[in-house]
Amino acid sequence: MAHKWEEQTASTERAPMSGFLVSLLTRAAVIAIEMVVTRLVTRLWTEYAHSRDAANPAFA
């Protein structure tokens, strides 16, 4: 009976660390996605601005 209690105690003691790791990985994934989206939007906006300026004789 004590053996079963020790297994349960050991598994609950590990849970906060795994929760912390999941939280850390989730935060890292969110930051990585934000960086990719920001880079993509910046690139698209830059291309749009260059094409807009090239089409406008005032900027030529």
Secondary structure, 3 states (H helix, E strand, C coil): CHHHHHHHHHHHHHHHHHHHHHHHHHHHHHHHHHHHHHHHHHHHHHHHHHHHHHHCHHHC
